[in-house]
Amino acid sequence: MPDEVITKIEETQESTANGTDLLSVLGRESGFAKKPYSNEVRAAFMETLNRAIDGSNLAYYQLKEAMVTADFPYLFGDVLDRSLMAAWGTTMPSWRNYIDTGTVRDFRQAKLLGIEGMGAILDGVGERAEYPERGPSEETPITRQVSKYGGRFGISFEAMINDDLGALRTLPQKLVEAARRTEALAASKMYVGTAGFNTALYKDSAGFGNIVNTTNGASSVNPALSLANLAQAFLVMGNHKDADGFPIVMDAVTLVVGPALRVTANNIINATEIMVATGAGNYNANDQIRTANWMRNNLTVEVDPYIGMTATSNAATTWFLFASKGAPRTAVQMDYLIGHETPELFVKTPNASRVGGGTVPESFENDQQEYKVRHIFGLTQIAPFATVASNGSGS
């Protein structure tokens, strides 16, 4: 970049800091507008934009006037992209506490391979005796694959000119909200079915044994959420064994419920103490002891507001236990395409130019600037033993 342009940028940066001459920074002056925006120009624009959002009337009117330049939508797109990423980084969906995440290299099916069979008790070895040989076996591969989601939208030239900065503030957040909702609903559907729980993940056959019922060791079938029935769910989860026949230990567990069970779940977790019946033989129902609520250290509660969007029955009564993130395996895994782990924003290449020379960002046909948002992810069932469920119906 020529020295005189750099000098002009420095001068306009100083004047912009005092609230003047933004038009020069944005490139209104002859000869400057046709040059690529430098980092200094972008920084000056962002500084003025931030002052406008914070309530500076002077900065606001400077931006309003600058909007008449055809170069402004390029900066507008840059602002959207940066704001989108900033908003994405400040939110953390609750499903990440019980659903693991990973990455895949492309859109083809990827295989998750595992080794089992090496954890059995060691054999005794006599003096000068050979050590018995043991070997691992390969688990059945699990198929993982990602898919593409997205949409596009347009901003008219008139909207760019007349907008009072509302779009700059809210549009990135709406894109983040759309991406988060898409992820969350897809995650919810992995364990929620039309009658409560998803029968592809919860079943008594094929060694799953992860429904809270008498078949799997509970004292009742699909019980409602309560302290006593939560203990039954822990019993069912604790009955699971690994390939060597040993218990699968899960120290931290997440209780997932819909909005209707929020109060019940939190009352169970946040109680300072619980009442427990005592005694054997000549049992007196009035004999009880008080004990500290030990579940507060082993259980967390997450509310899934999307349960009712899939479950047409039992949505208000279904509840789940998941091994928390960090367990040997989680029940479900969310995968992203490597290098594309967050939503991406694109702008359409202009197809118009001024008669006097120079391209413009608006469409030739309708003066619209078009954007596209893309998000790539996929979900896979990994370990059914890491979750149990009850639809709360009692049958």
C-alpha positions in Angstrom: 0.0 0.0 0.0 1.4 3.5 -0.9 2.8 5.6 1.9 0.3 8.4 1.2 -2.6 6.0 1.8 -1.1 4.7 5.0 -0.7 8.3 6.1 -4.3 9.1 5.2 -5.4 6.0 7.3 -3.5 7.2 10.3 -5.0 10.7 10.0 -8.5 9.4 9.6 -8.0 7.0 12.5 -7.1 10.0 14.7 -10.0 12.0 13.5 -12.4 9.1 13.9 -11.3 8.8 17.5 -12.6 12.3 17.9 -15.9 11.5 16.2 -15.2 13.0 12.7 -14.3 12.1 9.2 -15.6 8.6 9.2 -16.4 8.9 5.5 -12.7 9.1 4.6 -12.0 6.0 6.7 -14.7 4.1 4.9 -13.3 5.1 1.5 -15.6 7.9 0.2 -12.6 9.9 -1.1 -11.5 9.6 -4.7 -8.9 6.9 -5.3 -9.1 5.4 -1.9 -12.4 3.6 -2.3 -11.0 1.3 -5.0 -8.3 0.0 -2.7 -8.8 -3.1 -0.5 -9.7 -2.4 3.1 -6.8 -2.7 5.4 -6.9 -3.9 9.0 -6.5 -0.3 10.2 -9.6 0.7 8.2 -11.6 -2.2 9.6 -10.5 -1.4 13.1 -11.5 2.3 12.7 -14.9 1.2 11.4 -15.4 -1.3 14.2 -14.5 1.3 16.8 -17.1 3.7 15.4 -19.7 0.9 15.1 -19.2 0.0 18.8 -19.6 3.6 19.9 -22.9 3.7 17.9 -24.2 0.5 19.5 -23.2 1.9 22.9 -25.5 4.9 22.3 -23.3 7.6 20.6 -25.6 9.7 18.4 -22.7 11.1 16.5 -21.3 7.7 15.7 -24.8 6.6 14.7 -25.3 9.4 12.2 -21.8 8.9 10.8 -22.7 5.3 10.1 -26.1 6.3 8.6 -24.3 8.7 6.2 -21.6 6.1 5.4 -24.3 3.6 4.4 -24.8 5.4 1.1 -21.4 4.2 -0.1 -21.5 1.0 -2.1 -18.5 -0.3 -0.2 -20.3 -0.4 3.2 -22.0 -3.9 2.7 -18.5 -5.5 2.6 -17.8 -4.2 6.0 -21.3 -5.0 7.1 -20.7 -8.7 6.2 -17.4 -8.6 8.1 -19.2 -7.3 11.2 -21.9 -10.0 10.8 -19.3 -12.8 10.6 -17.3 -11.5 13.7 -20.5 -10.9 15.7 -21.7 -14.4 14.8 -18.6 -16.0 16.1 -18.6 -13.9 19.2 -22.2 -14.8 20.0 -21.4 -18.5 19.3 -18.6 -18.5 21.8 -20.6 -17.0 24.6 -23.3 -19.7 24.7 -22.9 -23.3 25.9 -25.8 -25.8 25.2 -26.8 -28.0 28.1 -26.6 -31.2 26.0 -22.8 -31.0 26.0 -22.9 -32.1 29.6 -24.1 -35.6 28.7 -23.4 -35.9 25.0 -19.8 -36.2 23.8 -18.3 -34.3 20.8 -15.9 -35.3 18.1 -14.8 -34.6 14.5 -14.7 -36.4 11.2 -12.5 -35.7 8.2 -15.2 -35.6 5.4 -18.8 -36.4 4.5 -18.2 -40.1 4.1 -19.1 -42.6 6.8 -16.4 -42.9 9.4 -15.9 -45.9 11.7 -15.4 -45.6 15.4 -13.3 -48.6 16.4 -12.9 -50.0 19.9 -10.9 -52.8 21.6 -12.4 -55.0 24.4 -11.6 -58.2 26.2 -8.4 -57.2 28.0 -9.8 -56.2 31.4 -10.5 -59.6 33.0 -8.9 -60.7 36.2 -5.3 -61.7 35.8 -4.4 -65.4 36.1 -2.0 -66.6 38.8 1.4 -67.6 37.5 3.4 -70.3 39.2 7.2 -70.5 39.6 8.9 -70.9 36.2 5.5 -71.2 34.6 4.6 -69.4 31.4 2.4 -66.4 31.6 -1.0 -67.3 30.0 -1.7 -65.4 26.8 -4.6 -63.1 26.5 -5.7 -61.0 23.5 -8.1 -58.3 22.7 -11.1 -58.5 20.4 -12.4 -55.8 18.2 -15.8 -54.2 18.9 -18.4 -53.9 16.2 -17.5 -50.6 14.4 -19.8 -47.7 15.0 -20.7 -45.6 11.9 -20.5 -41.8 12.2 -21.4 -39.3 9.6 -22.1 -35.6 9.3 -24.7 -33.7 7.3 -25.0 -30.1 6.1 -27.6 -27.6 7.4 -28.2 -24.0 6.5 -30.2 -21.3 4.8 -29.8 -18.0 3.0 -31.2 -14.5 3.4 -31.0 -11.2 1.7 -30.7 -7.6 2.8 -32.1 -4.9 0.5 -30.3 -1.7 -0.4 -33.1 0.3 1.2 -32.9 -1.7 4.5 -29.1 -1.1 4.6 -29.8 2.6 4.2 -32.7 2.9 6.6 -31.8 0.4 9.3 -31.2 1.8 12.8 -28.6 -0.8 13.6 -31.1 -3.3 14.8 -30.0 -5.8 12.3 -26.3 -5.4 13.2 -27.2 -6.2 16.8 -29.8 -9.0 16.4 -29.0 -10.8 13.2 -25.9 -12.7 14.3 -27.7 -13.7 17.5 -30.6 -15.1 15.5 -28.2 -17.1 13.3 -26.6 -18.5 16.5 -30.0 -19.3 17.9 -31.0 -21.1 14.7 -27.8 -23.2 14.8 -28.2 -24.0 18.5 -31.8 -25.0 18.0 -30.9 -27.3 15.1 -28.2 -29.0 17.1 -30.4 -29.3 20.3 -33.4 -30.7 18.5 -31.3 -33.2 16.6 -29.6 -34.3 19.9 -32.9 -34.6 21.7 -34.4 -36.8 19.0 -31.5 -39.3 19.6 -33.0 -40.2 23.0 -36.6 -38.9 22.8 -39.3 -40.9 20.9 -43.0 -40.4 20.2 -44.1 -42.2 23.3 -41.4 -40.8 25.6 -38.0 -42.4 25.0 -36.5 -43.4 21.7 -36.9 -47.2 21.3 -33.8 -47.3 19.1 -31.6 -46.3 22.1 -33.7 -47.8 24.9 -34.7 -51.5 24.8 -34.6 -54.7 26.8 -33.3 -56.8 23.9 -29.8 -56.9 22.3 -28.1 -56.5 25.6 -29.3 -52.9 26.1 -31.3 -53.5 29.3 -31.6 -49.7 29.9 -35.3 -49.2 30.5 -36.4 -48.7 34.2 -38.6 -51.8 34.6 -38.8 -55.1 36.5 -37.1 -57.0 33.6 -33.9 -55.0 34.3 -34.0 -55.1 38.0 -36.3 -52.2 39.0 -39.2 -52.7 41.4 -41.7 -51.2 39.0 -42.3 -50.5 35.3 -41.7 -47.0 33.9 -42.1 -45.3 37.3 -42.7 -41.6 37.8 -39.8 -39.4 38.8 -39.2 -39.5 42.6 -36.3 -40.1 45.0 -37.2 -43.8 45.4 -37.6 -44.4 41.7 -34.4 -42.5 41.0 -32.7 -45.1 43.2 -34.3 -47.8 41.0 -32.8 -46.1 37.9 -29.4 -46.1 39.5 -29.9 -49.8 40.1 -30.7 -50.5 36.5 -27.7 -48.5 35.3 -25.4 -50.2 37.8 -26.4 -53.7 36.5 -24.6 -53.0 33.2 -21.4 -55.0 32.6 -18.5 -54.6 30.2 -17.3 -57.3 27.8 -15.3 -58.9 30.6 -18.3 -59.1 32.9 -17.3 -56.3 35.2 -19.5 -53.4 36.4 -19.2 -50.2 34.4 -18.5 -47.5 36.9 -20.0 -44.1 36.3 -19.2 -41.6 39.0 -21.2 -38.6 37.7 -24.7 -38.9 36.2 -27.0 -36.3 34.6 -30.7 -36.3 35.1 -32.5 -35.0 32.0 -36.1 -34.0 32.2 -38.6 -31.8 30.4 -39.9 -28.5 31.7 -42.8 -30.2 33.5 -40.4 -32.1 35.8 -38.1 -29.2 36.4 -39.4 -28.6 39.9 -39.5 -32.2 40.9 -36.0 -32.8 39.7 -34.5 -29.8 41.4 -36.4 -30.5 44.6 -34.7 -33.9 44.7 -31.3 -32.6 44.0 -31.4 -29.4 46.1 -32.9 -30.9 49.3 -30.5 -30.5 52.2 -31.6 -33.8 53.7 -33.8 -36.8 53.0 -35.9 -39.1 55.2 -35.2 -42.8 55.0 -37.2 -45.6 56.6 -35.2 -47.8 58.9 -35.4 -51.2 60.6 -36.0 -54.8 59.8 -38.1 -57.5 61.2 -40.6 -55.7 63.4 -40.8 -52.7 61.1 -42.5 -49.6 62.2 -43.5 -47.3 59.3 -43.0 -44.3 61.6 -39.3 -45.2 62.2 -37.2 -42.9 60.0 -33.8 -41.4 60.0 -32.5 -38.1 58.5 -29.5 -38.2 56.2 -27.7 -35.7 54.1 -28.7 -35.6 50.5 -25.8 -37.5 49.0 -27.3 -37.2 45.5 -26.2 -33.6 45.4 -22.6 -34.8 44.8 -23.4 -37.4 42.2 -26.2 -36.0 40.1 -26.8 -32.9 38.1 -30.1 -31.8 36.4 -30.5 -30.6 32.9 -33.9 -29.5 31.4 -34.5 -30.4 27.7 -37.2 -28.0 26.4 -37.3 -30.0 23.1 -38.7 -33.2 24.6 -42.3 -32.1 23.8 -41.4 -31.4 20.2 -40.8 -35.1 19.6 -42.9 -37.0 22.3 -46.6 -36.9 21.4 -47.3 -38.8 24.6 -45.6 -38.9 28.1 -43.7 -35.7 27.3 -44.5 -34.4 30.7 -43.5 -37.5 32.6 -40.5 -39.0 30.8 -37.0 -38.7 32.4 -33.5 -40.0 31.6 -30.2 -40.7 33.4 -27.0 -40.2 31.4 -23.4 -40.9 32.3 -22.0 -37.4 32.4 -19.3 -36.3 30.0 -16.0 -37.8 31.0 -17.4 -41.3 31.5 -15.7 -44.2 29.6 -18.4 -43.8 26.9 -21.4 -41.5 26.5 -24.7 -42.7 25.1 -24.6 -40.4 22.1 -21.9 -38.4 20.3 -22.1 -35.2 18.3 -19.6 -35.0 15.5 -18.5 -31.9 13.4 -16.6 -31.7 10.2 -12.9 -30.8 10.9 -12.3 -27.1 10.2 -16.0 -26.4 10.2 -17.0 -26.9 13.9 -18.9 -23.6 14.0 -21.6 -22.0 11.8 -20.1 -20.2 8.8 -21.4 -17.1 7.0 -21.0 -16.4 3.3 -21.7 -13.4 1.1 -22.7 -13.7 -2.6 -20.2 -12.4 -5.1 -21.6 -9.2 -6.7 -22.8 -9.4 -10.3 -23.1 -5.7 -11.0 -20.7 -2.8 -11.7 -21.0 0.9 -12.2 -20.9 2.3 -15.7 -18.0 4.5 -14.6 -16.1 1.5 -13.3 -16.0 -0.5 -10.0 -18.2 -3.3 -8.7 -21.0 -2.9 -6.3 -22.1 -5.5 -3.7 -25.8 -5.4 -4.5 -27.5 -7.7 -7.0 -28.0 -6.2 -10.5 -31.5 -7.6 -10.6 -33.0 -6.3 -7.3 -30.4 -4.3 -5.3 -30.1 -7.1 -2.7 -27.1 -8.3 -0.8 -27.3 -12.0 -0.2 -25.9 -14.1 2.6 -25.8 -17.8 3.4 -25.2 -19.6 6.7 -23.9 -23.2 6.9 -23.5 -25.6 9.8 -22.2 -29.2 9.5 -22.7 -31.9 12.2 -24.0 -35.4 12.8 -25.1 -37.5 15.7 -24.4 -41.2 16.5 -25.6 -43.7 19.1 -22.5 -44.9 20.9 -23.1 -46.7 24.2 -26.6 -47.6 25.3 -25.3 -48.8 28.7 -24.5 -45.2 29.5 -28.1 -44.2 29.9 -31.4 -45.4 31.3 -34.9 -44.0 30.9 -38.5 -44.2 32.2 -41.5 -42.7 30.4 -43.2 -42.2 33.8 -46.4 -43.9 32.6 -46.3 -46.7 35.2 -46.9 -49.3 32.5 
